Amino acid sequence: MLPTAMSTKTKPAILATGLALTPALTVACSIAAPNIAIPTNTATILVFVASVTVITASLFALSHGSFSNTIAITITASAGTAVAGTAFAGVNSIAAIAVINAALVGAGHGVGRAVGSRVERAGHLLPACVVAASIDIASVMHPGGPTHAILQSERAMELLTFSFPVFGSAAFAPSIGVGDMVFGALLLGAAVRHGLSTIRMATLIAAGLLIAGLLSAIFARGVPALPAVAACVILGFKQARTLDRKDRWVAYLCMGVAVTIAVGVIATAFLP
């Protein structure tokens, strides 16, 4: 029988591993990065690939823990407090960046898992993916969109985007936003609930993020990641694109509205 809520049984080892993986790798790579001299273009690619790997590995580990609602809320609240505290103190050290990265992954898992574990049917991932992708497109491309505003603010990028050490220097580069982590955790939470392969789900999430990163490099601008992630998941899981007959009209309506809004935003972005 499928669970209707997160289990109250906690697995401390999985929780500790998932939460510690991000800051540990951030600090370790920041120590090693200045001593690894590689071409700038290669370093840029490695930053993004490493960020995707660390994030998906952390979310994958956390998805296998059965955490109570109280723990999920505690993780999310602690992450928010960490980001607020670091914002006040200033993001000016390796430790601060490690805290931000850990907090973003923790918050992403706390929010995303809570939603994903309550997805009633695997087929509901289809409208969820389409709607999330459409919202992400509008958020990035519309001048008033939240993601667009974040991309224009160096301070917001520091606090709301995962940053990773740049090999060959002591610098850090922003790569993946907290919204992408929330959606990744949601997908993994739904996979756990419905018995879908979490390894395949994590791989598809990573593939989508890498595709978005490649497009961003090609077009030299911020590209919404969720459309690529959503496409990979829908194509990768037959269950995720199979709707029950009783769910179809509502799902089609929601998807139609979301896509219409996204198309309108894209059209206005390219109109003179």
Sequence and secondary structure as in RCSB ss.txt:
>XXXX:A:sequence
MLPTAMSTKTKPAILATGLALTPALTVACSIAAPNIAIPTNTATILVFVASVTVITASLFALSHGSFSNTIAITI
TASAGTAVAGTAFAGVNSIAAIAVINAALVGAGHGVGRAVGSRVERAGHLLPACVVAASIDIASVMHPGGPTHAI
LQSERAMELLTFSFPVFGSAAFAPSIGVGDMVFGALLLGAAVRHGLSTIRMATLIAAGLLIAGLLSAIFARGVPA
LPAVAACVILGFKQARTLDRKDRWVAYLCMGVAVTIAVGVIATAFLP
>XXXX:A:secstr
   SS  S   HHHHHHHHHHHHHHHHHHHHHGGG    HHHHHHHHHHHHHHHHHHHHHHHHTS   HHHHHHH
HHHHHHHHHHHHHH S SHHHHHHHHHHHHHHHHHHHHHHHTT SSGGGHHHHHHHHHHHHHHHHHSTT HHHHH
HT HHHHHHHEEEEE TTSS EEEEEEHHHHHHHHHHHHHHHHTT  HHHHHHHHHHHHHHHHHHHHHHTS   S
HHHHHHHHHHH SGGG   GGGHHHHHHHHHHHHHHHHHHHHHHH  
